[in-house]
Each structure stands twice: as structure tokens, then as C-alpha cells.
Amino acid sequence: MPHRPIENKAMLITYADSLGRNLKELEQTLNGPFSGAFGGVHILPFFPSSGDRGFAPITYREVDPAFGGWEDIDRIGEQYYLMFDYMINHISVRSAEYQDFLRHKDASRYHDFFIRFKDFWANGEPTPEEDAAIYRRRIGKGTYIVAHFADGSSEKVWCTFSDEQVDINCQRSEEAKRFMRETLAFLAGHGCSLIRLDAFAYATKRAGTSCFFIEPEVWQLMAEARDAAAAAGAEILPEIHEHCFIQMKLADKGYYVYDFQLPMLLLNAIFTGKTRYLKNWLKLCSPRQFTTLDTHDGIGVVDVRYLMPDEEVQDTKMKVYELNPGAAKIFSEVHGPLDKTFNTYQINCSYYSALGESDERYLLARAVQMFAPGIPQIHYQGLLAGKNDYALYEKTGQPRDVNRHNYTLEEIAAETERPVVRQLMDLLRFRNTHPAFGGRCVLLDAGESELAIRRENGDAWAELRADFAAMRYDIRHS
């Protein structure tokens, strides 16, 4: 089906079954209580999957029947520009590709599709120094799972995340490159205008390095993905959680980027009443970006390093946990004692709860997001000013689920009547329709507790003036 072009209108981030039970109810919500609030929708992985709530895809060719079918995706795509996920770093251990590898080993078409330790490391294993250098996410575990072949043999293959997600040899395997090209073309063929490259920085690996965003290899892989998507009429958005210099490098080469820095900078400004660090970033960040305050994962801590002194970053983190003792308890249960060090990758907390569930603070933060350079993305629970869902965490044991509440249509109807949600919807509709946001973004002079942003496009203008000491803002416009 034809693509809707990427528009300078807000994008909703949601699972297929988080706003209603399925894609049909999601569409009903978009065109009902959310009407006019969004131009685009990022539908988080809706494929059959064996784990990580969709991020361990078994195949990209199907929609999980629990959510609906391609006809439902296509129908939403006729009304909104869409973003889908491609997990460039990994695939499910239950995928046809990995299962064929286990059955046929070296005779498999996919014999080099995965990263086999015996081929990657000079001696079949990393040295202690090489292992220590790896930027890892499997805390307390190795960077591998063991492949058990049908012939009774076994060997180690690279695994960055869970045991359900085996890494793809996307740098060196022609079969893996073909898989990427064909999958990106298939997704674009279903009306996807923007393809999010999940966990992109982990996909480039070289012995003796961190195996995270390895240059120059990363640029070759990025170009291959960009060209494959472009051939089918889509763009790419690499998902990378790290310090801002990586995002700035991507932006310098013309790629769309995420602004994962804004959430912590805004929290700091609201907690301290000082806007110095926030204003500095707004001067530096790319206009070709998608801004976030919340995502399906968490509030990034590593992303903001070097934009504030380490002490300020940690004080901001600890303030969130002070306001949310339940979130602090979850962190301690999973990761160990909480302290003022960089032992926190992301804070698992809804943004509304992170701000102490204060409507005034929350609307101030969202107003800044509307005026910041780039296109705003709103996580579905944040759209409804949702509080932490500790009951869901207790049920699943997954810390990120505190910010992944599944809303029924009845809940949505009730939540959209809350004044804070109605005002946020008004902000989104204003952001989507006022012509000033199609032009340039100008940071105006303001006091140490203030922020002033002006958007201009020809004769059209809109201006935000915010006072972080008084916790209020004012919007004026042509």
C-alpha cells in the first residue's frame, strides 16, 4: 500500500493491545477520543514473538493473530503515518532461521547468519580483557547462549539480550544482509514510512572493542539499512541509548535521531527551578529529531551524561526515586542497592509519576516538548497521565511494566475526561495544526529559572514562556 509521508505532527507510541484489546480497538481510540491529537503512530512490535513483549520476533511476515491482521495495520496506515520496528541486532531463537541452523548446522543456509564464537574470537573464546571490554546488557551473564544442534554437538553463539533473542551476524553474513533488505522492503510495503532500528548500536562488533557503535563499521551498516529502506520508500530511525555525542554524529550525517536527552533535563529543571542545562541542550540538538519524555522502556539516565554534571544527573535520578519509593524498591530488588552512581541505565517509571503526579509539573514538561525542535512522540501511558502500574509488575516481574498498563476502552473513556489529559490533548492538537511549527525554532533570552521558545514560519508565530520557579507557562501565538 502507498506510504503516508512523515508529517510534522505528533506521533503516538503504543502496543497493538495497550489502547483496547487489539488493532481494531486501537483504531477506534485514535479516531474517537484521540481524534486530532496525532499524525503518526509507532505501533510497537505486533509480530509473532517469543519474548520481550514483541522484541523477540519469530517472523516479520505475520501479524500476531491476537492483535488482528495486516488489513488492520493497512487501515490505520491509510489515516496515519506509521513507524514499525526492525530488530536489526537479533531475532527469536524460535525463528525459522535459527531452527534451520540448529537442524543442519554447517549445511544450513543460515550457517553464518548468527555470530558463532568459534569464528568471531581468535581462539574461540574472548580473553578476560576482551570480555571485560564488552558493553553488555546481560548483567551477571555471558554474552552468549549455547546452540544445541541436531547432531548432538553444541557451541556458543552471541546473545546481547535475553535467551530468546539471538544476535544476527548483520555485518559479515550475506544471508543476513539479504534478510535485512527483504524485511525492510516488506515492512515498507505495508505503509510503513519510518522504520525504527531497535538496538542498533549493538549490531556492530569487533574483537577487542566494546562491541557497541563501532566505527567505521557502524556507518557501513547504517548506509546499507538506509538504502534498503529508501528503495522501498521508507526512512530509518536508529534507536540508541547513550550519550548525546552519538546522536549528534548521526544528525551530522543527515539521519533522523531520538532526543532521549530531554526527559532527564526537564526533570532536573523542574526539580531545581534552574534551566541552564536544558537551554544549553536546546541550542545544540538537531531539528531532525523525534522528542520523547517517555517510551515503552524507561527514562534514560545514560543518555544525559555530559550535558549535566554527574552529581546533577544522580540528584535528579534520586529525586525521582524519592517521589516513587515503589520504583526504588523494584530497582533494588532487580539490580541491588540504589545509590548516587551511574549504576542506573534507565529509570522504570511513568513520566507522570516521575514528576510526583503533579498536573502542573506534567503540563509544563509537555508544553516544552511541544515547542522543542523536532517532532514530539507521546507514549500511550503518558498521554493518559498514567501512574506507575505496580500491580502489573507484581504479575509479570518485568520492571518496565510499571509504564506499560493496558487500557480498556472503558478506562480510556474515563481517563480522557481528566483535566490534565484534556489539556495535553489540546496542546497536541495545537502543535499539529498551527503553521508556526513548520518553520524555525528560536531560543529567546530568559532568566535562570525561565525558558522562552519561539516558533516562526513566515508570518505565523507561536511563543512559549515558562517559569520553572513558579511552575507555570504561557503560550501566545498568531
C-alpha positions as CSV (number, residue, x, y, z in Angstrom):
1,M,0.0,0.0,0.0
2,P,1.2,3.6,-0.6
3,H,3.0,5.4,2.2
4,R,1.7,8.4,4.1
5,P,4.6,10.9,4.2
6,I,6.2,11.7,7.6
7,E,4.4,14.8,8.8
8,N,5.4,17.4,11.3
9,K,2.7,16.1,13.7
10,A,2.9,14.3,17.0
11,M,3.4,10.5,17.0
12,L,1.7,8.1,19.4
13,I,3.8,5.2,20.7
14,T,1.7,2.2,21.6
15,Y,1.5,-1.6,21.6
16,A,-1.2,-3.2,19.5
17,D,-3.1,-4.2,22.6
18,S,-2.5,-1.3,25.0
19,L,-5.3,1.0,23.9
20,G,-8.0,-1.5,23.7
21,R,-7.6,-5.2,23.2
22,N,-6.4,-5.2,19.6
23,L,-5.7,-3.2,16.5
24,K,-9.4,-2.6,15.7
25,E,-9.9,-1.0,19.1
26,L,-6.7,1.0,18.7
27,E,-8.1,2.4,15.5
28,Q,-11.3,3.2,17.3
29,T,-9.4,5.0,20.0
30,L,-7.3,7.0,17.6
31,N,-10.4,8.2,15.7
32,G,-12.5,8.7,18.7
33,P,-11.2,10.3,22.0
34,F,-7.7,10.9,20.4
35,S,-9.0,12.5,17.2
36,G,-6.7,15.3,16.0
37,A,-4.0,14.6,18.6
38,F,-1.7,12.6,16.3
39,G,-0.5,12.5,12.7
40,G,1.6,9.3,13.2
41,V,1.6,6.1,15.1
42,H,4.5,3.9,16.2
43,I,2.9,0.5,16.6
44,L,5.4,-1.4,18.8
45,P,6.2,-5.0,17.6
46,F,3.0,-6.7,16.6
47,F,4.6,-9.8,15.1
48,P,4.5,-13.3,16.5
49,S,7.2,-13.2,19.2
50,S,8.7,-15.5,21.8
51,G,9.6,-12.8,24.4
52,D,10.3,-9.2,25.5
53,R,6.8,-8.1,24.5
54,G,7.3,-8.4,20.8
55,F,11.0,-7.7,20.6
56,A,11.9,-11.3,20.0
57,P,10.3,-11.6,16.6
58,I,9.7,-15.1,15.2
59,T,8.7,-13.7,11.8
60,Y,8.0,-10.2,10.3
61,R,5.7,-11.6,7.7
62,E,2.7,-12.0,10.0
63,V,0.7,-10.0,12.5
64,D,0.1,-11.9,15.8
65,P,-3.5,-13.1,15.4
66,A,-4.2,-11.9,18.9
67,F,-4.0,-8.4,17.6
68,G,-5.6,-8.7,14.2
69,G,-4.2,-8.9,10.7
70,W,-2.4,-6.9,8.0
71,E,-5.7,-5.4,6.9
72,D,-6.0,-3.7,10.3
73,I,-2.4,-2.3,10.0
74,D,-3.1,-1.2,6.5
75,R,-6.3,0.6,7.5
76,I,-4.5,2.6,10.3
77,G,-1.8,3.4,7.7
78,E,-4.3,4.9,5.4
79,Q,-5.0,7.5,8.1
80,Y,-1.7,8.0,9.9
81,Y,2.0,7.8,9.0
82,L,3.4,4.7,10.6
83,M,6.6,3.5,12.3
84,F,7.4,-0.2,12.7
85,D,10.3,-1.9,14.5
86,Y,13.1,-3.9,12.8
87,M,15.2,-5.7,15.4
88,I,18.5,-5.3,13.4
89,N,20.6,-6.9,16.2
90,H,18.6,-10.0,16.9
91,I,15.8,-12.5,16.1
92,S,13.9,-15.1,18.1
93,V,15.5,-18.4,18.9
94,R,12.2,-19.9,17.7
95,S,12.5,-18.2,14.2
96,A,12.7,-20.5,11.2
97,E,16.2,-19.2,10.5
98,Y,17.6,-20.2,13.9
99,Q,15.7,-23.5,13.9
100,D,17.1,-24.4,10.5
101,F,20.6,-23.6,11.8
102,L,20.1,-26.0,14.8
103,R,18.9,-28.7,12.5
104,H,21.5,-28.5,9.8
105,K,24.4,-26.7,11.4
106,D,27.2,-26.1,8.7
107,A,24.9,-27.4,5.9
108,S,22.2,-24.8,6.8
109,R,21.5,-21.8,4.6
110,Y,21.9,-19.8,7.8
111,H,25.3,-21.3,8.9
112,D,26.8,-17.8,9.2
113,F,23.6,-15.9,9.9
114,F,24.4,-15.9,13.6
115,I,27.6,-14.9,15.4
116,R,29.4,-18.2,16.3
117,F,32.1,-17.8,18.9
118,K,34.4,-20.2,17.2
119,D,34.5,-17.9,14.1
120,F,34.4,-14.5,15.9
121,W,37.1,-14.9,18.5
122,A,40.7,-15.8,17.6
123,N,40.7,-18.7,20.0
124,G,37.0,-19.4,20.0
125,E,36.6,-17.5,23.3
126,P,37.2,-13.9,24.3
127,T,40.2,-13.3,26.5
128,P,39.4,-11.9,30.0
129,E,40.4,-8.4,28.7
130,E,38.2,-8.7,25.6
131,D,35.3,-9.9,27.7
132,A,35.6,-7.1,30.2
133,A,35.6,-4.5,27.3
134,I,32.2,-5.5,26.0
135,Y,29.3,-3.1,26.7
136,R,26.8,-5.6,28.0
137,R,23.2,-5.8,28.9
138,R,23.1,-9.3,30.3
139,I,24.3,-8.3,33.8
140,G,25.8,-11.3,35.5
141,K,25.6,-13.5,32.4
142,G,27.9,-14.2,29.5
143,T,27.4,-12.6,26.0
144,Y,26.2,-15.9,24.6
145,I,23.7,-18.8,24.6
146,V,24.6,-22.3,23.7
147,A,23.3,-23.7,20.4
148,H,22.4,-27.4,20.7
149,F,22.5,-29.0,17.2
150,A,20.5,-32.0,16.0
151,D,23.8,-33.9,15.5
152,G,24.4,-33.7,19.3
153,S,27.1,-31.1,19.1
154,S,26.9,-27.6,20.7
155,E,28.7,-24.3,20.5
156,K,28.3,-20.7,21.8
157,V,26.5,-18.0,19.7
158,W,26.4,-14.3,20.6
159,C,23.4,-13.1,22.7
160,T,23.2,-9.5,23.8
161,F,19.8,-9.5,25.5
162,S,17.5,-12.4,26.7
163,D,17.9,-16.1,26.0
164,E,15.0,-15.7,23.5
165,Q,16.9,-13.2,21.4
166,V,19.9,-14.5,19.4
167,D,22.2,-11.9,17.7
168,I,22.3,-11.7,13.9
169,N,25.7,-11.5,12.0
170,C,24.5,-8.5,10.1
171,Q,28.0,-7.2,9.4
172,R,29.5,-10.2,7.7
173,S,26.8,-12.6,6.5
174,E,25.4,-12.1,3.0
175,E,22.4,-14.1,4.1
176,A,21.8,-11.8,7.0
177,K,22.1,-8.7,4.7
178,R,19.6,-10.2,2.3
179,F,17.2,-10.9,5.2
180,M,17.5,-7.2,6.2
181,R,16.9,-5.9,2.7
182,E,13.9,-8.1,2.1
183,T,12.4,-7.5,5.6
184,L,12.7,-3.7,5.3
185,A,11.1,-3.8,1.9
186,F,8.3,-5.9,3.2
187,L,7.6,-3.6,6.1
188,A,7.7,-0.5,3.9
189,G,5.3,-2.3,1.6
190,H,2.7,-2.2,4.3
191,G,2.6,1.5,4.5
192,C,5.5,2.0,7.0
193,S,7.1,5.4,6.4
194,L,9.6,5.1,9.2
195,I,11.5,2.0,10.4
196,R,13.0,2.1,13.8
197,L,16.2,0.1,14.0
198,D,15.9,-1.4,17.5
199,A,19.2,-1.9,19.5
200,F,21.2,-0.6,16.5
201,A,24.4,0.2,18.4
202,Y,24.8,-3.4,19.5
203,A,24.8,-4.7,15.9
204,T,28.4,-3.8,15.1
205,K,31.0,-6.0,16.8
206,R,34.8,-6.3,16.6
207,A,37.0,-8.3,18.9
208,G,38.9,-6.1,21.4
209,T,36.3,-3.3,21.5
210,S,33.2,-2.5,23.4
211,C,31.1,-4.1,20.6
212,F,28.8,-1.0,20.8
213,F,28.6,1.6,18.0
214,I,31.9,0.5,16.5
215,E,33.3,2.9,13.9
216,P,33.7,2.8,10.9
217,E,31.7,-0.4,10.7
218,V,28.6,1.2,12.1
219,W,28.4,3.7,9.2
220,Q,28.5,1.0,6.6
221,L,25.7,-0.9,8.3
222,M,23.7,2.3,8.7
223,A,24.1,3.1,5.0
224,E,23.0,-0.4,4.0
225,A,19.9,-0.2,6.1
226,R,19.1,3.4,4.9
227,D,19.5,2.4,1.2
228,A,17.3,-0.7,1.7
229,A,14.6,1.2,3.3
230,A,14.8,4.1,0.8
231,A,14.5,1.7,-2.1
232,A,11.1,0.8,-0.7
233,G,10.2,4.5,0.1
234,A,10.8,4.5,3.8
235,E,13.2,6.2,6.2
236,I,15.1,4.8,9.2
237,L,15.3,5.9,12.8
238,P,18.2,4.2,14.7
239,E,17.4,3.6,18.4
240,I,20.5,4.2,20.5
241,H,20.6,4.9,24.2
242,E,23.9,6.5,25.1
243,H,25.4,10.0,25.5
244,C,24.4,12.8,23.1
245,F,27.6,12.7,21.0
246,I,26.4,9.6,19.2
247,Q,23.1,11.3,18.4
248,M,25.0,14.4,17.2
249,K,27.2,12.3,14.9
250,L,24.1,10.7,13.4
251,A,22.4,14.0,12.9
252,D,25.5,15.4,11.2
253,K,25.2,12.7,8.6
254,G,21.5,13.6,8.0
255,Y,19.8,10.8,9.9
256,Y,16.7,11.2,12.0
257,V,17.6,10.8,15.7
258,Y,15.8,10.4,19.0
259,D,16.0,13.1,21.7
260,F,16.4,10.8,24.6
261,Q,18.2,13.6,26.5
262,L,15.2,15.8,27.0
263,P,13.4,13.7,29.7
264,M,16.1,14.0,32.4
265,L,17.0,17.6,31.5
266,L,13.4,18.6,32.0
267,L,13.1,16.7,35.3
268,N,16.2,18.5,36.5
269,A,14.9,21.9,35.5
270,I,11.6,21.2,37.3
271,F,13.2,19.8,40.4
272,T,15.8,22.6,40.7
273,G,13.9,25.5,39.2
274,K,17.0,26.2,37.0
275,T,17.0,25.9,33.2
276,R,20.7,26.3,32.4
277,Y,21.3,22.7,31.2
278,L,18.0,22.4,29.4
279,K,18.7,25.6,27.5
280,N,22.2,24.5,26.5
281,W,20.8,21.3,25.0
282,L,18.0,23.1,23.1
283,K,20.7,25.1,21.4
284,L,22.7,22.0,20.4
285,C,20.1,19.4,19.5
286,S,19.1,18.5,15.9
287,P,15.9,19.8,14.4
288,R,15.6,16.5,12.5
289,Q,14.7,14.5,15.6
290,F,11.8,12.9,17.5
291,T,11.5,14.2,21.0
292,T,10.5,11.9,23.9
293,L,9.7,12.3,27.6
294,D,8.6,8.6,28.0
295,T,8.9,5.4,26.0
296,H,7.9,1.8,26.4
297,D,11.3,1.2,28.1
298,G,12.1,3.8,30.7
299,I,13.6,7.2,31.4
300,G,17.2,7.2,30.1
301,V,19.9,8.1,32.6
302,V,23.0,7.3,30.5
303,D,21.6,9.5,27.7
304,V,22.0,12.8,29.6
305,R,25.6,12.2,30.8
306,Y,27.9,15.1,29.9
307,L,25.0,17.5,29.5
308,M,24.9,18.0,33.2
309,P,27.5,17.4,35.9
310,D,27.4,13.8,37.1
311,E,26.2,15.0,40.5
312,E,23.2,16.7,39.0
313,V,22.3,13.6,37.0
314,Q,22.4,11.5,40.1
315,D,20.5,14.0,42.2
316,T,17.8,14.1,39.6
317,K,17.6,10.3,39.5
318,M,17.4,10.1,43.3
319,K,14.6,12.7,43.4
320,V,12.5,10.5,41.1
321,Y,13.1,7.6,43.4
322,E,12.3,9.7,46.4
323,L,9.0,10.6,44.8
324,N,8.4,6.9,43.8
325,P,9.5,4.6,46.6
326,G,7.8,1.7,44.8
327,A,10.1,2.3,41.8
328,A,13.1,2.5,44.1
329,K,12.1,-0.8,45.7
330,I,11.8,-2.5,42.3
331,F,15.3,-1.2,41.3
332,S,16.8,-2.6,44.5
333,E,15.1,-6.0,44.0
334,V,16.4,-6.4,40.5
335,H,19.8,-4.6,40.5
336,G,20.9,-4.3,44.1
337,P,21.3,-1.2,46.4
338,L,20.4,2.1,44.9
339,D,23.0,4.8,45.2
340,K,24.2,8.1,43.6
341,T,26.4,6.4,41.0
342,F,25.9,5.5,37.3
343,N,24.5,2.1,38.2
344,T,21.2,3.0,36.6
345,Y,20.7,2.6,32.8
346,Q,17.1,3.7,32.8
347,I,14.5,4.6,35.4
348,N,11.5,2.4,35.2
349,C,8.8,4.9,36.0
350,S,5.9,6.7,34.2
351,Y,6.8,10.3,33.5
352,Y,3.7,11.5,35.3
353,S,4.8,9.6,38.4
354,A,8.4,10.7,38.0
355,L,7.1,14.3,38.4
356,G,5.3,13.4,41.6
357,E,1.9,13.0,39.8
358,S,1.6,16.8,39.7
359,D,-0.6,18.1,36.9
360,E,1.2,21.5,36.9
361,R,4.6,20.0,36.5
362,Y,3.4,17.5,33.9
363,L,1.8,20.0,31.6
364,L,4.8,22.3,31.9
365,A,7.0,19.5,30.7
366,R,4.7,18.6,27.9
367,A,4.4,22.2,26.8
368,V,8.2,22.3,26.4
369,Q,8.2,19.1,24.5
370,M,5.7,20.6,22.0
371,F,7.9,23.6,21.4
372,A,11.3,21.9,21.3
373,P,13.0,21.2,18.0
374,G,11.7,18.1,16.3
375,I,8.5,16.0,16.3
376,P,7.0,15.0,19.6
377,Q,6.4,11.3,20.4
378,I,4.0,10.5,23.2
379,H,3.9,7.1,24.9
380,Y,0.4,6.0,25.4
381,Q,0.5,5.8,29.2
382,G,2.0,9.3,29.3
383,L,-0.8,10.5,27.0
384,L,-3.3,9.5,29.7
385,A,-1.0,10.8,32.5
386,G,-0.8,7.3,33.8
387,K,0.6,6.5,37.2
388,N,3.0,3.6,37.8
389,D,1.3,0.2,37.5
390,Y,2.9,-1.7,40.3
391,A,0.2,-4.4,40.1
392,L,1.3,-5.3,36.6
393,Y,4.9,-5.5,37.8
394,E,3.9,-7.9,40.6
395,K,2.2,-10.0,38.0
396,T,4.9,-10.2,35.4
397,G,8.2,-9.5,37.3
398,Q,9.2,-7.1,34.5
399,P,10.3,-3.7,35.9
400,R,9.4,-1.9,32.6
401,D,5.8,-3.0,33.0
402,V,5.2,-0.2,35.6
403,N,4.9,2.0,32.5
404,R,3.0,-0.5,30.3
405,H,-0.5,-0.5,31.6
406,N,-3.1,-1.9,29.2
407,Y,-6.1,0.3,29.0
408,T,-9.6,-1.0,28.2
409,L,-11.9,1.2,26.1
410,E,-13.9,2.0,29.3
411,E,-10.7,3.1,31.1
412,I,-9.7,5.3,28.1
413,A,-13.1,7.0,28.1
414,A,-12.7,7.8,31.8
415,E,-9.1,8.9,31.7
416,T,-9.7,11.3,28.8
417,E,-12.2,13.2,30.9
418,R,-9.4,14.2,33.4
419,P,-8.5,17.9,33.1
420,V,-4.7,17.1,32.8
421,V,-5.4,14.7,29.9
422,R,-7.8,17.1,28.2
423,Q,-5.2,19.9,28.4
424,L,-2.5,17.7,27.0
425,M,-4.8,16.8,24.1
426,D,-5.3,20.5,23.5
427,L,-1.6,21.0,23.4
428,L,-1.1,18.2,20.9
429,R,-3.9,19.5,18.6
430,F,-2.4,23.0,18.7
431,R,1.0,21.6,17.9
432,N,-0.3,19.7,15.0
433,T,-2.3,22.5,13.4
434,H,-0.6,25.8,14.0
435,P,1.6,26.7,10.9
436,A,4.3,28.3,13.1
437,F,5.7,24.8,13.9
438,G,6.5,24.2,10.2
439,G,9.3,26.8,10.5
440,R,12.3,27.6,12.6
441,C,12.8,27.2,16.4
442,V,14.4,30.2,18.2
443,L,15.5,30.1,21.8
444,L,14.9,33.6,23.3
445,D,16.8,35.2,26.2
446,A,15.3,34.2,29.6
447,G,16.2,34.3,33.2
448,E,17.9,31.4,35.1
449,S,14.6,29.9,36.1
450,E,12.9,30.6,32.8
451,L,12.7,29.3,29.3
452,A,11.4,31.1,26.2
453,I,11.0,29.4,22.8
454,R,9.5,30.9,19.7
455,R,8.4,29.0,16.6
456,E,8.3,31.0,13.4
457,N,7.1,30.2,9.8
458,G,6.6,33.3,7.6
459,D,4.0,35.5,9.4
460,A,2.9,32.7,11.7
461,W,4.4,32.5,15.1
462,A,3.9,30.8,18.5
463,E,5.8,31.5,21.7
464,L,6.2,29.6,24.9
465,R,7.3,31.3,28.1
466,A,7.8,29.1,31.1
467,D,8.8,29.9,34.7
468,F,10.3,26.8,36.4
469,A,10.4,28.5,39.8
470,A,6.7,29.4,39.8
471,M,5.8,26.2,37.8
472,R,3.7,27.9,35.2
473,Y,3.8,28.6,31.5
474,D,2.1,30.8,28.9
475,I,1.6,30.3,25.2
476,R,0.9,33.1,22.8
477,H,0.5,32.8,19.1
478,S,-0.5,34.4,15.8
